[in-house]
Amino acid sequence: MLTGPDDTSISHASTSPQAAPSKPPLDPAPAAPPAKTGGAKPGADRSSSMGTGGAGLGLWLRDLLIATVASVLIITFLYQPVRVEGTSMLPRLEDRDRLFINKFVYHISSIERGDVVVFHYPRDPEKSYIKRVIALPGDTLRIDHGRVFVNGKLLREPYVPAEYRDNRSAAEMTIPADSYYMMGDHRSISSDSRDFGPVDRSLIYGKAAFVYWPARDVGVVH
């Protein structure tokens, strides 16, 4: 802290009449120049710095709160974490993979052939299944020794490796309105629409979006 100019007065001793002739009085010492106003003072600097730091902390806490609320809203209304149980969606999804499903996307867009979706099991709505959409409402479908034909054309399925195919067949059928034909990628072990039939649209509640654990499987689900 700076102090102001020294205001201690300087007294001048007088002499008696018997003393030697007096010398002309000396001019008093010039007064110290007044302190400049408006200059920065250490105390003021510290106070100002503390004020800025407090404001910065407040902004950081505000941003953190906004980010937290946004994350909660996104997870609550858009995405939901789920865990895969079973191996019917190998090779892309493995048992115990953790992934996010998009719960909002089908409110603004339609379900497409090839989508990997999550739905309530038609025979027990308390359970959820994850499968791939193979045929859409109104499509004709038949399966000939593992080869899938949709609307009379062989369906190209690069997501099903040769070692996961099977020889099951299914008679030609037309997919009912508001229903979807589901199959697992690991055809030889999957329980799907070949067993429980097409799935009603009302049972489908999400689209597989992104695997986040374990690290070796991280990535977008196609």
C-alpha positions as CSV (number, residue, x, y, z in Angstrom):
1,M,0.0,0.0,0.0
2,L,1.3,3.4,-1.0
3,T,1.2,6.2,1.6
4,G,0.6,9.8,0.8
5,P,3.3,12.6,0.8
6,D,5.1,13.2,4.1
7,D,3.2,16.1,5.7
8,T,5.4,16.5,8.7
9,S,6.2,20.2,9.1
10,I,9.8,21.3,9.2
11,S,10.5,23.9,12.0
12,H,13.2,26.5,11.7
13,A,15.2,27.4,14.9
14,S,15.4,31.1,15.7
15,T,18.5,32.8,17.1
16,S,18.8,35.3,20.1
17,P,19.7,39.0,19.6
18,Q,23.2,38.4,20.9
19,A,23.9,36.0,18.2
20,A,25.9,36.8,15.2
21,P,24.1,38.7,12.5
22,S,21.5,36.6,11.1
23,K,21.8,35.2,7.7
24,P,19.0,35.5,5.3
25,P,16.5,32.8,6.0
26,L,16.7,29.8,3.7
27,D,13.8,29.1,1.5
28,P,11.8,26.2,2.9
29,A,12.3,22.9,1.2
30,P,9.9,22.5,-1.7
31,A,6.8,20.5,-0.9
32,A,6.6,17.0,-2.2
33,P,4.5,16.9,-5.4
34,P,0.9,15.8,-4.7
35,A,0.2,12.2,-5.4
36,K,-1.2,11.5,-8.9
37,T,-4.8,10.6,-8.9
38,G,-6.1,7.8,-11.1
39,G,-2.9,5.8,-10.8
40,A,-3.1,2.0,-10.2
41,K,-2.6,1.0,-6.6
42,P,-1.7,-2.5,-5.6
43,G,-4.6,-2.8,-3.2
44,A,-7.0,-1.7,-5.9
45,D,-5.5,-4.2,-8.4
46,R,-5.9,-7.1,-6.0
47,S,-9.5,-6.1,-5.4
48,S,-10.2,-5.8,-9.1
49,S,-8.5,-9.1,-9.8
50,M,-10.5,-10.9,-7.1
51,G,-13.7,-9.5,-8.6
52,T,-12.8,-10.7,-12.1
53,G,-11.9,-14.2,-10.7
54,G,-15.3,-14.4,-8.9
55,A,-17.1,-13.5,-12.1
56,G,-15.1,-16.1,-14.1
57,L,-16.0,-18.8,-11.5
58,G,-19.6,-17.8,-11.7
59,L,-19.6,-18.1,-15.5
60,W,-17.9,-21.4,-15.4
61,L,-20.5,-22.8,-12.9
62,R,-23.3,-21.4,-15.1
63,D,-21.8,-23.1,-18.2
64,L,-21.4,-26.4,-16.2
65,L,-25.0,-26.3,-15.1
66,I,-26.3,-25.6,-18.6
67,A,-24.2,-28.5,-20.0
68,T,-25.4,-30.8,-17.2
69,V,-29.0,-30.0,-17.8
70,A,-28.6,-30.3,-21.6
71,S,-27.0,-33.8,-21.1
72,V,-29.8,-34.9,-18.9
73,L,-32.4,-33.7,-21.4
74,I,-30.6,-35.4,-24.3
75,I,-30.3,-38.7,-22.5
76,T,-33.9,-38.5,-21.2
77,F,-35.6,-37.5,-24.4
78,L,-33.2,-38.4,-27.2
79,Y,-30.8,-41.1,-26.3
80,Q,-30.9,-44.0,-23.9
81,P,-28.0,-46.3,-22.8
82,V,-28.7,-50.0,-23.2
83,R,-26.7,-53.2,-22.8
84,V,-26.8,-56.0,-25.4
85,E,-27.5,-59.5,-24.1
86,G,-26.8,-62.3,-26.4
87,T,-25.0,-62.8,-29.7
88,S,-27.7,-62.7,-32.3
89,M,-26.4,-59.5,-33.8
90,L,-22.8,-60.6,-34.3
91,P,-20.4,-59.5,-35.7
92,R,-21.3,-55.9,-35.2
93,L,-22.8,-56.2,-31.7
94,E,-21.3,-58.5,-29.1
95,D,-22.7,-59.7,-25.8
96,R,-22.6,-57.0,-23.1
97,D,-21.8,-54.2,-25.5
98,R,-23.1,-50.9,-24.2
99,L,-24.7,-48.6,-26.8
100,F,-26.9,-45.5,-27.1
101,I,-30.2,-45.8,-28.8
102,N,-31.9,-42.8,-30.4
103,K,-35.5,-42.7,-29.0
104,F,-36.5,-39.6,-31.0
105,V,-35.4,-40.2,-34.5
106,Y,-38.6,-42.1,-35.6
107,H,-40.8,-39.2,-34.5
108,I,-39.3,-37.2,-37.4
109,S,-38.3,-39.8,-39.9
110,S,-39.4,-43.2,-41.1
111,I,-38.0,-46.6,-40.3
112,E,-35.8,-47.8,-43.1
113,R,-34.8,-51.3,-44.3
114,G,-31.4,-52.1,-42.8
115,D,-31.9,-50.1,-39.6
116,V,-30.9,-51.8,-36.3
117,V,-33.8,-51.2,-34.0
118,V,-34.9,-51.9,-30.4
119,F,-38.4,-53.1,-29.7
120,H,-40.5,-54.8,-27.1
121,Y,-40.7,-58.5,-27.7
122,P,-44.2,-59.2,-29.0
123,R,-44.7,-62.2,-26.8
124,D,-43.5,-60.5,-23.6
125,P,-43.5,-56.7,-23.8
126,E,-41.4,-56.6,-20.6
127,K,-38.4,-57.8,-22.6
128,S,-36.6,-55.9,-25.4
129,Y,-35.0,-57.2,-28.5
130,I,-32.5,-55.6,-30.9
131,K,-32.7,-56.8,-34.5
132,R,-32.3,-55.5,-38.1
133,V,-35.2,-54.3,-40.2
134,I,-35.5,-56.6,-43.3
135,A,-38.8,-55.8,-44.8
136,L,-41.2,-52.8,-44.5
137,P,-45.1,-52.6,-44.5
138,G,-46.5,-53.8,-47.8
139,D,-43.3,-55.6,-48.9
140,T,-43.5,-59.2,-50.1
141,L,-40.8,-61.5,-48.5
142,R,-39.7,-65.0,-48.9
143,I,-36.7,-66.9,-47.6
144,D,-35.1,-69.7,-49.7
145,H,-32.5,-71.7,-47.8
146,G,-31.2,-68.6,-46.1
147,R,-31.4,-66.3,-49.1
148,V,-33.8,-63.4,-48.5
149,F,-36.0,-62.1,-51.3
150,V,-37.9,-58.8,-50.9
151,N,-40.3,-57.8,-53.5
152,G,-39.0,-60.5,-55.8
153,K,-35.3,-59.4,-55.5
154,L,-32.5,-61.0,-53.7
155,L,-31.6,-58.8,-50.7
156,R,-27.9,-57.9,-50.6
157,E,-26.8,-58.4,-46.9
158,P,-23.1,-57.5,-46.4
159,Y,-23.7,-57.4,-42.6
160,V,-24.2,-61.2,-42.6
161,P,-20.9,-63.0,-42.9
162,A,-21.0,-66.4,-44.7
163,E,-20.2,-68.3,-41.5
164,Y,-23.3,-66.8,-39.8
165,R,-25.8,-67.8,-42.5
166,D,-28.2,-70.7,-42.2
167,N,-30.5,-72.8,-44.5
168,R,-33.9,-71.8,-43.1
169,S,-36.7,-71.1,-45.5
170,A,-40.0,-69.2,-45.1
171,A,-43.0,-69.1,-47.4
172,E,-43.8,-65.9,-49.3
173,M,-45.8,-63.4,-47.2
174,T,-46.9,-59.8,-47.4
175,I,-45.8,-57.6,-44.4
176,P,-49.0,-56.2,-42.8
177,A,-49.5,-52.5,-42.5
178,D,-47.6,-50.8,-39.7
179,S,-45.5,-53.9,-39.2
180,Y,-41.8,-54.7,-39.8
181,Y,-40.0,-58.0,-40.4
182,M,-36.9,-58.3,-38.2
183,M,-33.9,-60.6,-38.4
184,G,-30.7,-61.0,-36.5
185,D,-27.4,-60.8,-38.3
186,H,-26.2,-64.1,-36.8
187,R,-28.9,-66.0,-38.7
188,S,-28.0,-69.5,-37.4
189,I,-28.8,-68.6,-33.8
190,S,-31.2,-65.7,-34.0
191,S,-34.8,-65.8,-32.8
192,D,-36.6,-63.2,-34.8
193,S,-39.6,-62.6,-37.1
194,R,-39.1,-66.1,-38.6
195,D,-40.3,-67.3,-35.2
196,F,-42.6,-64.6,-33.8
197,G,-43.7,-62.9,-37.0
198,P,-43.6,-59.2,-38.0
199,V,-43.3,-56.6,-35.3
200,D,-46.0,-53.9,-34.9
201,R,-44.8,-50.3,-35.2
202,S,-46.0,-49.5,-31.7
203,L,-43.5,-51.9,-30.2
204,I,-40.5,-50.2,-31.8
205,Y,-39.0,-47.5,-29.6
206,G,-35.5,-46.8,-30.7
207,K,-32.7,-47.0,-33.3
208,A,-29.2,-48.3,-32.3
209,A,-26.9,-45.3,-32.7
210,F,-23.5,-45.7,-31.1
211,V,-21.5,-48.3,-29.2
212,Y,-19.6,-46.6,-26.4
213,W,-18.2,-49.6,-24.5
214,P,-16.0,-51.7,-24.7
215,A,-13.4,-49.6,-26.4
216,R,-12.7,-52.2,-29.1
217,D,-16.3,-52.0,-30.3
218,V,-16.8,-48.2,-30.1
219,G,-18.4,-46.7,-33.2
220,V,-21.6,-46.0,-35.1
221,V,-24.0,-48.9,-35.6
222,H,-24.7,-49.6,-39.3
